[in-house]
Amino acid sequence: MRLVENNPVEQCNEVTLRGRVSSAATERILPSGDKVVEFRLVVDRGNPRSRKREVDTLDIAAWSSFARRKALPLKAEMWVEVHGAVRRRFWQAPTGLASRWQVEANEIKRL
């Protein structure tokens, strides 16, 4: 991949989400020994033109010890604000290379 110089647009991968936790956060220990706390966040799309309520359910992953401590006590129906970045994770599955998109949380705050 070639880096484009003199790009007039500053690139940014930062997200802020406010929503409802759909189920209790869970901690996993990976084969590498790394720990991650994961949960799902339900976020309203907020489309005023739509007659029906539309939501997105997003996978949130807390990797740092600070973020894991904030995420682990989360239970279903709690409202939180998450600051982080969008990441695509890759791993070797029995059927070959697999991937999924997540929001990597840097900061989690209960509302």
MIGU-471594 format. One line per 8 residues: number of its first residue (from 1); for each residue x negated, y negated, z of N, C-alpha, C, CB. Coordinates in Angstrom, 3 decimals, m for minus. Atoms other than C-alpha are relative to their C-alpha. Glycine has a CB too. Layout:
% MIGU-471594
NUM	X:Y:Z:X:Y:Z:X:Y:Z:X:Y:Z; ... $
END
This chain:
% MIGU-471594
1	m0.845:1.177:0.000:0.000:0.000:0.000:m0.885:m1.232:0.000:0.958:m0.002:1.214; 0.781:1.214:0.132:m1.368:m3.401:m0.988:0.663:m1.120:0.787:m0.160:m0.392:m1.480; m0.513:1.127:m0.773:m0.974:m6.347:1.362:0.098:m1.219:m0.903:m0.905:m0.295:1.226; m0.192:1.185:0.822:0.465:m9.375:m0.408:m0.466:m1.220:0.783:1.487:m0.149:m0.433; 0.525:1.187:m0.661:m1.464:m12.510:0.462:0.841:m1.216:m0.356:m1.469:m0.232:m0.386; m0.704:1.265:0.219:m0.021:m16.011:0.697:1.516:0.180:m0.052:m0.482:m0.645:m1.286; m1.445:m0.211:m0.059:3.449:m14.695:1.512:0.614:m1.180:0.746:0.356:1.365:0.701; m0.580:1.174:m0.657:5.558:m17.802:2.272:1.025:0.354:1.076:0.647:m0.888:m1.030 $
9	m1.005:m0.418:m0.966:7.964:m15.756:4.423:m0.681:0.768:1.130:1.095:0.867:m0.679; 0.545:m0.719:m1.149:6.957:m14.700:7.926:0.880:1.213:0.266:m0.085:m0.920:1.262; m0.755:m1.222:m0.217:7.984:m11.091:8.433:0.256:0.203:1.488:m0.744:1.208:m0.589; m0.395:m0.169:m1.388:9.754:m10.074:11.615:0.800:1.290:0.163:0.820:m1.211:0.482; m0.766:m1.199:m0.332:11.011:m6.809:13.126:0.373:m0.095:1.473:m0.815:1.318:m0.305; m0.492:0.179:m1.361:12.868:m7.892:16.253:1.519:0.103:m0.031:m0.463:m1.371:0.602; m1.450:m0.104:m0.101:16.387:m6.963:17.292:0.432:m0.277:1.426:0.487:1.389:m0.453; m0.673:0.164:m1.285:18.674:m7.988:20.129:1.393:0.568:m0.182:0.037:m1.514:0.472 $
17	m1.299:m0.662:0.078:21.711:m5.808:20.719:0.695:m0.106:1.344:m0.151:1.482:m0.422; m0.821:m0.045:m1.206:24.523:m6.105:23.253:1.128:0.965:m0.270:0.542:m1.418:0.398; m1.051:m0.972:0.216:26.852:m3.200:23.676:0.193:0.896:1.201:m0.301:0.827:m1.212; m0.396:m0.942:m1.046:28.202:m0.292:25.668:m0.759:1.311:m0.183:1.534:0.247:m0.027; 0.686:m1.294:0.018:26.208:2.823:26.553:1.051:1.088:m0.178:m0.835:0.229:1.315; m1.031:m1.008:0.297:28.071:5.836:25.126:m0.107:1.239:0.880:m0.088:0.413:m1.451; 0.167:m1.136:m0.920:26.611:8.526:27.419:m1.280:m0.227:0.800:m0.053:1.377:m0.779; 1.138:0.198:m0.898:24.042:8.829:30.193:m1.329:0.145:m0.742:0.063:0.998:1.161 $
25	1.339:m0.078:0.574:20.413:8.226:29.255:m0.661:1.307:0.426:m0.859:m1.215:0.434; 0.713:m1.243:m0.303:18.219:11.326:29.103:m1.489:m0.185:m0.258:0.554:1.176:m0.844; 1.455:0.050:0.168:14.489:11.745:29.509:m0.472:1.303:m0.638:m0.717:m0.237:1.368; 0.602:m1.175:0.639:12.514:14.088:27.265:m1.514:m0.099:0.127:0.427:0.113:m1.503; 1.457:m0.069:0.039:8.925:15.206:27.530:m0.363:0.724:m1.291:m0.596:0.737:1.276; 0.349:m0.530:1.306:7.462:15.781:24.086:m1.167:0.989:0.106:m0.353:m1.143:m0.959; 1.126:m0.934:m0.027:4.956:18.549:23.208:m1.352:m0.695:0.223:m0.041:0.781:m1.296; 1.238:0.769:m0.200:2.268:15.822:23.227:m0.189:m0.416:1.457:0.003:m1.240:m0.889 $
33	0.042:0.448:m1.381:3.097:15.094:26.883:0.608:m1.380:0.195:m1.411:m0.002:0.487; m0.629:1.313:m0.089:4.595:11.697:26.071:1.432:0.140:0.507:m0.022:m0.710:m1.370; m1.374:0.027:m0.497:7.854:10.766:27.784:0.781:m1.069:m0.754:0.036:m0.267:1.533; m0.893:0.963:0.621:10.805:9.011:26.195:1.375:0.137:0.635:0.071:0.207:m1.539; m1.385:0.005:m0.482:14.207:8.013:27.549:0.853:m0.493:m1.163:0.183:m0.916:1.299; m0.843:0.312:1.137:16.959:7.977:24.943:1.460:m0.151:0.430:m0.132:1.082:m1.071; m1.428:0.155:m0.198:20.549:6.783:24.885:0.584:m0.603:m1.273:0.312:m0.889:1.250; m0.688:0.591:1.145:23.135:5.591:22.380:0.766:m1.231:0.454:0.955:1.024:m0.665 $
41	m0.655:1.267:m0.278:24.535:2.090:22.249:1.079:m0.237:m1.047:m1.023:m1.166:0.016; m1.118:0.299:0.892:27.948:1.272:20.769:0.106:m1.517:m0.093:1.350:0.645:0.512; 0.023:1.436:0.236:27.931:m2.191:19.200:1.133:m0.358:m0.967:m1.384:m0.454:m0.563; m1.087:0.486:0.842:30.956:m4.007:17.773:m0.588:m0.752:m1.192:0.967:m0.913:0.808; 0.476:0.703:1.197:30.410:m5.199:14.199:0.451:m1.449:m0.036:0.482:0.708:m1.249; m0.459:1.383:m0.103:32.416:m8.327:14.938:0.426:m0.605:m1.324:m1.074:m0.838:0.593; m0.479:0.503:1.283:33.988:m8.663:11.500:1.414:m0.562:0.177:m0.021:1.125:m1.080; m1.324:0.578:m0.252:36.881:m11.123:11.948:0.993:0.258:m1.136:m0.129:m1.490:0.224 $
49	m0.896:m0.245:1.138:38.293:m10.255:8.484:0.591:1.406:0.011:m0.744:m0.223:m1.302; m0.485:m1.373:m0.045:38.820:m6.603:9.356:1.114:0.122:1.034:m1.150:0.978:0.322; m1.126:m0.195:m0.932:42.112:m5.564:10.967:m0.315:1.077:1.028:1.277:0.374:m0.769; 0.335:m1.053:m0.963:40.606:m2.498:12.599:m1.358:m0.292:0.629:m0.004:1.396:m0.683; 1.250:0.194:m0.727:37.824:m2.492:15.146:m1.062:0.912:m0.594:0.185:0.280:1.519; 1.101:m0.775:0.561:34.537:m1.382:13.610:m1.200:m0.090:0.929:m0.367:m0.501:m1.420; 1.163:m0.053:m0.870:31.541:m0.273:15.639:m1.119:0.783:m0.682:0.362:0.637:1.359; 1.153:m0.804:0.380:28.051:1.089:15.055:m0.530:0.649:1.267:m1.106:m0.864:m0.714 $
57	0.631:m0.700:m1.112:26.460:3.683:17.314:m1.468:0.157:m0.350:0.680:1.393:0.278; 1.424:0.066:0.301:22.703:3.194:17.493:m0.814:0.785:1.026:m0.467:m1.456:m0.043; 0.909:m0.736:m0.869:19.979:5.438:18.901:m1.049:m0.963:0.546:m0.671:1.180:m0.762; 0.970:0.852:m0.673:17.807:3.624:21.451:m1.032:0.910:0.671:0.698:m0.950:1.046; 1.076:m0.768:m0.626:14.420:4.955:22.612:m0.867:m0.942:0.832:m0.859:0.741:m1.073; 0.854:0.770:m0.902:12.436:3.633:25.578:m1.284:0.793:0.229:0.728:m0.306:1.359; 1.274:m0.718:m0.075:8.772:4.649:25.363:m0.903:m0.504:1.121:m0.726:m0.112:m1.316; 0.899:0.528:m1.037:6.915:2.313:27.739:0.541:0.349:1.379:m0.168:m1.537:m0.140 $
65	m0.452:m0.344:m1.358:7.018:3.061:31.456:0.985:m1.039:0.519:m1.202:0.115:0.961; m0.921:1.062:m0.423:8.722:m0.309:32.061:1.389:0.231:m0.584:m0.532:m1.382:m0.428; m1.297:m0.205:0.662:11.477:0.370:29.508:0.656:1.297:0.473:m0.174:0.026:m1.533; m0.569:m1.273:m0.479:11.909:3.998:30.692:0.653:m0.178:1.369:m1.094:1.092:0.074; m0.561:0.241:m1.340:12.484:2.824:34.289:1.331:m0.739:m0.085:m0.991:m0.805:0.861; m1.251:0.740:0.172:15.195:0.419:33.087:1.076:0.861:m0.653:m0.240:m1.253:m0.837; m0.968:m0.790:0.769:16.847:2.979:30.763:0.523:1.212:0.759:m0.625:0.456:m1.289; m0.378:m1.278:m0.614:16.915:6.118:32.923:1.263:m0.061:0.863:m1.133:0.497:0.836 $
73	m1.230:0.033:m0.818:19.657:4.959:35.367:1.284:m0.295:m0.781:m0.151:m1.032:1.072; m1.186:0.383:0.758:22.032:4.013:32.536:1.000:1.141:m0.106:m0.395:m0.466:m1.385; m1.109:m0.950:0.079:25.404:5.747:32.530:0.989:m0.472:m1.063:0.704:0.153:1.384; m1.030:0.325:0.985:28.303:5.853:30.088:0.837:m1.183:0.478:0.902:1.222:m0.267; m0.866:1.166:m0.199:30.386:2.679:29.831:m0.719:m1.220:0.575:1.130:0.370:0.906; 0.737:1.181:m0.450:27.641:0.382:31.188:m0.267:m0.909:m1.193:m1.333:0.403:0.696; 0.297:0.984:1.033:27.106:m2.816:29.218:m1.433:m0.470:0.187:0.997:m1.199:0.052; 1.407:0.377:m0.069:23.504:m3.684:28.354:m0.384:m0.886:m1.176:m0.887:1.246:0.033 $
81	0.636:0.741:1.080:21.365:m5.982:26.261:m1.364:0.638:m0.219:m0.121:m1.544:0.330; 1.253:m0.660:0.351:18.426:m4.394:24.440:m0.781:m0.903:m0.944:0.258:1.393:m0.649; 0.915:0.704:0.897:15.464:m6.221:22.913:m1.031:1.012:m0.466:m0.683:m1.239:0.705; 0.978:m0.951:0.501:13.164:m4.257:20.650:m0.232:m0.156:m1.488:0.441:1.404:0.303; 0.313:m0.009:1.430:12.275:m3.282:17.095:0.524:1.282:m0.626:m1.526:m0.138:m0.238; m0.469:m1.176:0.736:13.579:m0.890:14.447:m1.212:0.835:m0.400:0.840:m0.412:m1.259; 1.098:m0.916:0.333:11.347:2.162:13.964:0.563:1.224:m0.707:m0.788:0.419:1.275; m0.351:m1.277:0.619:11.475:5.238:11.758:m0.975:1.032:0.533:m0.042:m0.076:m1.577 $
89	0.805:m1.067:m0.604:10.230:8.371:13.530:m0.055:1.198:m0.940:0.580:0.418:1.379; 0.202:m1.191:0.825:8.802:11.351:11.652:m0.498:1.129:0.884:m1.002:m0.277:m1.160; 0.505:m1.174:m0.697:8.207:14.878:12.937:0.148:1.214:m0.904:0.745:0.217:1.344; m0.052:m1.248:0.761:7.680:18.391:11.633:1.100:0.876:0.580:m1.375:0.741:0.026; m1.105:m0.870:m0.401:10.916:20.387:11.836:m0.189:1.366:m0.656:1.382:m0.622:m0.394; 0.125:m1.330:0.612:11.327:24.102:11.033:0.284:m0.005:m1.506:0.945:0.968:0.687; m0.338:0.058:1.429:12.771:23.103:7.647:m0.887:m0.971:m0.776:1.453:m0.398:m0.171; 0.887:0.957:0.661:10.025:20.565:6.868:m0.024:m1.327:0.730:0.428:m0.213:m1.443 $
97	0.111:1.321:m0.602:9.364:16.912:7.531:1.393:m0.603:0.217:m0.860:m0.927:m0.887; m1.286:0.612:m0.337:12.264:15.159:9.280:m0.262:m1.415:0.514:0.778:0.855:1.069; 0.141:1.366:m0.501:12.899:11.550:10.252:1.348:m0.524:0.475:m0.582:m0.925:m1.089; m1.209:0.707:m0.401:15.405:9.249:11.910:m0.379:m1.422:0.401:0.724:0.738:1.169; 0.175:1.389:m0.392:15.828:5.551:12.597:0.433:m0.176:1.447:0.797:m0.940:m0.930; m0.318:0.318:m1.388:15.827:4.243:16.174:m0.325:m1.462:0.259:m0.778:0.921:0.981; 0.454:1.274:m0.528:15.599:0.990:18.041:m0.915:0.326:1.169:1.204:m0.928:0.435; 0.947:m0.198:m1.097:12.493:1.063:20.210:0.154:m1.171:0.958:m1.481:0.119:m0.522 $
105	m0.303:1.056:m0.984:13.462:m0.873:23.339:m1.256:m0.441:0.722:1.042:0.486:1.019; 1.076:0.582:m0.802:10.923:m3.197:24.904:0.550:m0.512:1.321:m0.699:m1.140:m0.765; m0.636:0.569:m1.196:13.367:m4.712:27.379:1.465:0.401:0.008:m0.149:m1.558:0.041; m1.391:m0.399:m0.165:16.719:m3.511:28.718:0.553:m0.716:1.221:0.139:1.551:0.144; m0.605:0.752:m1.100:19.018:m5.637:30.864:1.467:0.373:0.112:m0.162:m1.529:m0.209; m1.424:m0.251:m0.224:22.366:m4.671:32.401:0.767:m1.307:m0.023:0.228:0.730:1.338; m0.845:1.202:0.062:25.166:m7.112:31.743:1.137:0.084:1.005:0.566:m0.193:m1.414 $
END
